[in-house]
């Protein structure tokens, strides 16, 4: 862009205080102190786009910003109609929007709008949303791991953690647009169990990376919440999905085991995760 863009059709305008240098038309993010350039590569501090800067500014300055607008450039630098626009993973002043989907492991994929034509692009920044998933245990069957485990009345089925050594496992993949985990529970059906403790661990890694990967904070020897015979109970394992483990588009595996003597079984029903995504 040879000159600052013309910004039209402004929606949801507000005022923000800066903690860095920005230019009119840049996507900006909150860094816990003020607003800075948004950047898809910075997953740890979650510099996802929240607003479009409507003014130039530097640290300490207060500028106008908005959630939606049309950016016009008379040099016609944009690609064809309806090209998807992403937050850039190599953001610099005047260059926070890209037509190329970021490709580096852990880049947060945030769609911020689309081109209207070669002169105009429409920006529409959505607030973060919740995404809920429920992952069933993996079917793993050897002489010491009974696989599907047991069926409990009326119709509950799943691996039954017990002192015989059966564990349960989950595998999944973090969404490409994830910025945090709000809650994560391992859900059980108690079969004659009221005192048992469980431990869980998580490993996450990118495609092509060593499978030992990154680990989250282990969940160690804790009694599930609401545990009682014939009750559904759960372990809050949210802390496992910390910044070391939670990375956009990473594969992950979780293991859970009963670690103390117990009177019955904890039948594993699934892993519930509530993501925050953009």
Secondary structure, DSSP 8 states (H G I E B T S, - for coil): --S--EEEEEEEEEEEEBSS-B-TT-EEEE-SSSEEE--TT-TTTT----EEE-S-B-TT-EEEEEEEEEEE-TT--S-STT-EEEEEEEEETTEEEESS---STB----EEEEESSSSEEEEE----EEEEEEE-----BSSSSBTTBEEETTTEEE-EE-TT--EEEEEEE--TTEEEEEEEEEEEEEES-SS-EEEEEEEEE-TTS-TT-EE---EEEEE-BT--TT-EEEEE-GGGSSTTT--BT-EEEEEEEE-S--SSEEEEEEEEEEEEE-
